[in-house]
Amino acid sequence: DAKKDAYWAHHDLFMLAYAMWPTGFFRLALPDAEEMAWFEENYPGWYDHYGKVYEEWRARGCEDPSSGFIPLMWFAENNHPIYVDRVSQVPFCPSYCKGASSLRVHEY
């Protein structure tokens, strides 16, 4: 359902952008407890899908590059392949996105 995809797509994109920051030239911050509460209040179900993962990443040390853990590892460990759209260059993960995800993935 396109409406559901649009409702959750920006949350999916932030999660992937954060996971990929060690491979790029930018640094993002995970949401803190106050921000997580705001997201859950305004997007019911957010915490169960995104917040728990962010807490796991934080516990594994993702905010400190010397920890040896980068969030991309979490996607690989949990069998969630990340793809990059060939036209927009936007990353997406059909197996973890919260939207309806009717995407067609062509692997080459």
C-alpha positions in Angstrom: 0.0 0.0 0.0 1.6 3.3 -1.2 0.1 5.2 1.7 1.7 2.9 4.3 5.0 3.1 2.4 4.9 6.9 2.4 4.1 7.0 6.2 7.2 4.9 7.1 9.7 5.5 4.3 11.6 8.3 5.9 12.1 6.2 9.1 13.5 3.3 6.9 15.8 5.7 5.1 17.2 7.2 8.3 17.9 3.7 9.6 19.8 2.9 6.5 21.6 6.2 6.3 22.8 5.8 9.9 23.9 2.2 9.2 25.9 3.4 6.3 27.6 6.4 7.8 31.0 4.7 8.3 31.1 4.2 4.5 30.3 7.8 3.6 31.5 11.3 4.5 28.9 12.2 7.1 28.0 11.4 10.7 24.5 11.0 12.1 23.4 10.6 15.7 21.0 8.0 17.0 17.8 9.3 18.6 18.0 9.7 22.3 15.4 8.6 24.8 13.4 11.8 24.5 13.4 11.6 20.7 12.4 8.0 20.8 9.4 8.8 23.1 8.4 11.5 20.6 8.6 9.1 17.7 6.6 6.5 19.5 3.9 9.0 20.5 3.6 10.4 16.9 4.2 7.1 15.0 2.6 4.3 17.1 4.6 1.1 16.6 7.8 3.0 15.8 9.7 1.7 18.9 9.0 -2.0 18.3 10.3 -1.7 14.7 13.1 0.9 14.9 13.7 1.9 18.6 14.7 -1.6 19.7 17.2 -1.9 16.9 18.7 1.5 17.7 19.1 0.5 21.4 20.8 -2.7 20.3 23.2 -0.8 18.1 24.0 1.6 20.9 24.6 -1.3 23.3 27.0 -2.8 20.8 29.0 0.4 20.5 28.0 1.8 17.2 28.5 5.4 18.3 32.2 4.7 18.9 34.0 3.7 15.7 36.7 2.0 17.7 34.2 -0.5 19.0 34.5 -2.5 15.9 30.7 -2.6 15.3 29.0 -0.8 12.5 25.3 -1.1 12.0 25.7 -2.6 8.5 26.9 -5.7 10.3 23.5 -6.0 12.0 21.7 -6.0 8.6 24.0 -8.8 7.4 23.7 -10.8 10.6 19.9 -10.6 10.4 19.7 -11.5 6.7 18.5 -8.1 5.6 20.3 -7.2 2.3 20.7 -3.6 1.5 20.3 -2.4 -2.1 21.0 0.9 -3.7 18.5 2.2 -6.3 20.4 2.6 -9.6 18.5 5.8 -10.5 18.2 7.8 -7.3 21.2 6.1 -5.4 18.9 5.8 -2.4 19.5 2.7 -0.2 16.6 0.4 0.6 16.1 -2.8 2.4 12.9 -4.6 1.3 13.1 -7.3 3.9 13.1 -4.9 6.8 11.2 -1.9 5.7 7.9 -1.2 7.5 5.9 -0.2 4.5 4.1 -2.6 2.2 7.2 -3.0 0.1 6.0 -4.1 -3.3 9.4 -3.3 -4.8 10.9 -5.4 -7.5 14.6 -6.1 -6.9 16.9 -6.9 -9.8 20.2 -8.2 -8.7 23.1 -8.2 -11.1 
